[in-house]
Amino acid sequence: MFKEIGKIASLMKQAGELRGKMQDVQERLQQIRVEGTAAGGAVRIEMSGLQQVVDVQIAPALIRNGDADAVSRMVLLAVNQALENSRKAAADAMGQATDGLDMGALGGLLGGGK
């Protein structure tokens, strides 16, 4: 019984640490910038680590050519590439935030460990 109380106390401490780290991660993700490009850089999408598009640049030559379908496909490719880069940046930031925390303690409390 006392062993379980110790696990609960440890878990509560870790939860407090994790909450603080998650706030830090959110702030870092807001500052992170990733990009996706298409057509050799003629279309460029900049996105935050929170997966918000913050800038779109389309080379004027693409617009002058008048092929709206082609431009739309390029924008779609660039947005998807930027989203993937943003997801990777977020996963890296989350991994750094939880590094060193014993998440296995929760499993023990729920019957997953002994």
Buried (B, 14 or more C-beta within 10 A) or exposed (E): EEEEEEBEEEBEEBEEBBEEBBEEBBEBBEEBBBBBBBBEEBBBBBBBBBBEBEEBEBBEEBEEEEEEEBBEBBBBBBBEBBBEBBEEBBEEBBEEBBEEBEEEBBEBEEEEEE
